[in-house]
């Protein structure tokens, strides 16, 4: 019994060290990571890979949306949602991205900055990338769009 308890304690300590090491590395946007883990992880998963055939990946795709859609598109998606069939990295998805208009502008700016720099996305951004600001989200918030409006905007983007 003592060996069994010692083994469990050892495994628990090893797990805590691994988690602690990951947390110690941190992220450039820890507040955004927290918002992501609270609101986005269920669909897009902890690794940003989404759920195949259900929810699209953010890893490897968000920098493209940023570059093609400019600085207005991503805030529109987060604030107003997106509804309609989309293709992401060669796969088709037809689910709804909810509106996160209930979150504050600081939370939204932080989470989009986290997503744009997590999972290797930072390597796909242009060298002159500047993090989103709360003011950008406040300005877009006033547009009062619908998820279908945002889908219409996406349809005009020349996404690969």
C-alpha positions, 0 to 999 in steps of 0.5 A: 500500500505504501508503494502504491501511495508513493507512486501516486504522489510521484505521478502527481508531483511530476504532473504538477511540475509539467504544468508549472513548467508550461505556466512558467513559460507563459504567453505574451497575452496571459489575459487572452489565454484565460479568456480563451480557456473560459470561452473558446476551448470547448469548440476550438480546443486547447491546441487551437485545432478545433473539432474535425468536421464540426469547429474549425481550427484557429491554429494556422488559419487566424493569421490568414484571416488577419492578413486577408481581412484586415484589422476589421474582420476578426473583431467583427467575428468575435463581436457579432459571430459568424453563420454559414458554410466556410472552408478552413484549411481545405475543410468545410464547416457549417456551424455557428460562431456565437457572438461574444458581444457580452465580453468587454473590449479589453477581453476581446482584444486580449483573446484575439491577440492570444489566438494570433500569437499562439500555436505557431500563429505568430510565425505566420504574421507579418513582421509589422503586426501590432496587437489589437487595441480595445479602441478597435473593438469599441469602434467595431462594436458600434456597427451592430452587425449580425452573424449573417452580415459577417458571413457576407463580409467573409464571402468577399474575402479572397481566402486561400 
